[in-house]
């Protein structure tokens, strides 16, 4: 599971991230950014596999991906 953050100020709504996503977790917002464009948003956080394709294809570097990191703590031995 990963969290995708889109900088709505930079996103121009080209949909490249939406098209390339293998799990279809992105969509265009219904709101407009200051430039008058609908911007990408993550709609299915639990389905994101953290592949980072959306961030790699974004021509405006507006997409950041934060993967959930699991930490395995040693169990105390009693």
Secondary structure, 3 states (H helix, E strand, C coil): CEEEEECCCCCCCCCHHHHHCCCCCEEEEEEECCCCCEEEEECCHHHCCCCCHHHHHCCCCCEEEEECCCCCCCCCCC
